[in-house]
Amino acid sequence: MNIKEAVVSVLKNWNNFSGRACRSEFWYFYLSFNLIIILLGIVDLFFLLNFTGPISFLFDIIYITFQFVIIIPYTSVTSRRLQDRGISGWWQLSYLTIIGVFVIFILLMLPAKEDENKWGRNPLLGQ
């Protein structure tokens, strides 16, 4: 799966919290999401430092809106990635603890545990 396919897949399945997502789908989406956030942050900072008034405020709104809009697809693909590993997507609640952030990050890097589990067949094996 390439980066374009991964982003399209995640955005199409924004409300699908069941099933599985392969590592490439998750990490390509994560990469593109972070690149867009960084780019918007740089542009926002540029407008903040060089302009005042409605232009700077408009970019603040765009920056914050993008982050809010993308949080559900991000949560969805993270849930499916954890399920690919054989772990419930509810483990994301461990983000509320400091150690949980690191645990989830490690779990997201690991390969699928089984060819088939209770969330379905490994997405790399096809249907």
Backbone torsions as a table, in degrees:
resi	resn	phi	psi	omega
1	MET	NA	129.1	178.3
2	ASN	-92.9	-179.5	-173.0
3	ILE	-66.5	-39.3	179.9
4	LYS	-65.8	-45.3	178.9
5	GLU	-61.8	-39.0	-179.3
6	ALA	-64.9	-46.3	-179.1
7	VAL	-64.9	-43.8	178.7
8	VAL	-62.9	-42.9	179.8
9	SER	-62.0	-44.5	-179.3
10	VAL	-66.7	-42.5	-178.6
11	LEU	-70.7	-30.5	175.2
12	LYS	-70.5	-35.7	-177.8
13	ASN	-101.6	34.6	-174.9
14	TRP	-60.4	-26.7	-177.9
15	ASN	-109.4	13.7	-179.6
16	ASN	-98.6	105.5	-179.9
17	PHE	-101.1	3.4	177.6
18	SER	-110.8	162.5	-177.3
19	GLY	97.3	-162.3	-175.3
20	ARG	-134.9	153.2	176.3
21	ALA	-132.0	131.2	-180.0
22	CYS	-73.3	167.0	-178.0
23	ARG	-60.7	-42.2	-177.3
24	SER	-63.6	-38.8	178.0
25	GLU	-60.9	-48.2	-179.0
26	PHE	-64.8	-51.5	-172.3
27	TRP	-71.8	-33.2	174.8
28	TYR	-66.6	-40.6	176.6
29	PHE	-64.6	-43.8	179.2
30	TYR	-59.1	-43.6	178.9
31	LEU	-62.5	-49.2	-178.1
32	SER	-65.0	-40.8	177.5
33	PHE	-58.2	-47.8	-178.3
34	ASN	-69.1	-35.5	176.8
35	LEU	-64.2	-41.2	178.3
36	ILE	-66.0	-41.8	178.4
37	ILE	-61.3	-43.6	179.6
38	ILE	-64.4	-44.9	179.5
39	LEU	-62.1	-47.2	177.7
40	LEU	-63.0	-36.9	178.3
41	GLY	-64.6	-40.6	178.9
42	ILE	-66.4	-44.5	178.6
43	VAL	-64.4	-41.4	178.1
44	ASP	-61.6	-43.5	178.6
45	LEU	-64.1	-40.4	177.6
46	PHE	-59.6	-47.9	179.4
47	PHE	-66.7	-35.8	179.6
48	LEU	-64.7	-40.2	-177.6
49	LEU	-80.2	-27.5	-173.4
50	ASN	-106.7	-19.4	-177.7
51	PHE	-133.5	152.5	172.8
52	THR	-125.3	162.5	176.9
53	GLY	95.4	-147.0	-169.5
54	PRO	-67.1	-30.8	-178.4
55	ILE	-66.6	-46.8	178.4
56	SER	-64.1	-41.6	179.9
57	PHE	-65.2	-37.9	179.2
58	LEU	-62.8	-42.5	178.9
59	PHE	-70.3	-32.3	172.9
60	ASP	-59.8	-44.0	-179.7
61	ILE	-64.6	-42.7	178.8
62	ILE	-62.3	-44.7	-179.1
63	TYR	-61.3	-48.3	-178.5
64	ILE	-70.0	-40.0	179.7
65	THR	-62.7	-43.1	178.6
66	PHE	-59.0	-43.4	179.9
67	GLN	-63.7	-40.2	178.5
68	PHE	-69.9	-38.4	-178.8
69	VAL	-67.4	-37.3	-173.6
70	ILE	-84.5	-9.6	-175.5
71	ILE	-67.1	-34.3	179.6
72	ILE	-71.3	-48.2	175.7
73	PRO	-60.7	-35.6	178.8
74	TYR	-65.0	-43.3	178.3
75	THR	-64.8	-39.1	179.7
76	SER	-63.4	-49.5	-178.3
77	VAL	-69.3	-31.6	175.8
78	THR	-66.2	-41.3	177.5
79	SER	-61.4	-46.5	-179.9
80	ARG	-67.0	-32.8	178.0
81	ARG	-67.5	-42.6	177.3
82	LEU	-63.6	-39.5	178.6
83	GLN	-66.9	-29.9	174.5
84	ASP	-63.8	-30.9	178.3
85	ARG	-81.0	-12.3	179.8
86	GLY	96.9	16.6	-177.3
87	ILE	-119.0	142.7	179.7
88	SER	-63.4	144.7	177.1
89	GLY	-64.9	-18.1	177.6
90	TRP	-64.7	-14.4	176.8
91	TRP	-61.0	-16.6	177.5
92	GLN	-61.7	-21.3	176.8
93	LEU	-63.6	-17.7	177.5
94	SER	-70.8	-7.4	171.9
95	TYR	-59.0	-22.9	-178.3
96	LEU	-69.4	-15.1	174.2
97	THR	-106.1	154.1	-178.4
98	ILE	-65.8	-44.6	-178.5
99	ILE	-67.0	-29.9	-178.8
100	GLY	-61.8	-33.0	178.2
101	VAL	-60.0	-44.0	-178.9
102	PHE	-71.8	-38.3	179.2
103	VAL	-63.0	-48.3	180.0
104	ILE	-63.5	-41.3	179.4
105	PHE	-58.8	-42.8	177.8
106	ILE	-66.1	-44.7	-179.5
107	LEU	-61.5	-34.9	179.7
108	LEU	-69.2	-22.7	179.7
109	MET	-82.7	-22.9	-174.5
110	LEU	-75.4	149.7	179.6
111	PRO	-71.9	168.3	177.8
112	ALA	-59.1	142.0	-175.3
113	LYS	-82.6	-35.6	-175.0
114	GLU	-137.2	161.4	174.9
115	ASP	-70.5	-35.4	178.2
116	GLU	-142.5	135.6	175.6
117	ASN	-136.1	-169.7	-174.5
118	LYS	-68.9	-9.6	177.1
119	TRP	-98.7	1.3	176.0
120	GLY	125.3	-171.1	-178.6
121	ARG	-83.3	150.4	178.3
122	ASN	-56.6	125.4	-176.9
123	PRO	-63.8	-22.6	178.9
124	LEU	-75.9	-18.7	-179.7
125	LEU	-87.8	-9.3	-179.6
126	GLY	83.9	-173.4	-177.4
127	GLN	-88.4	NA	NA
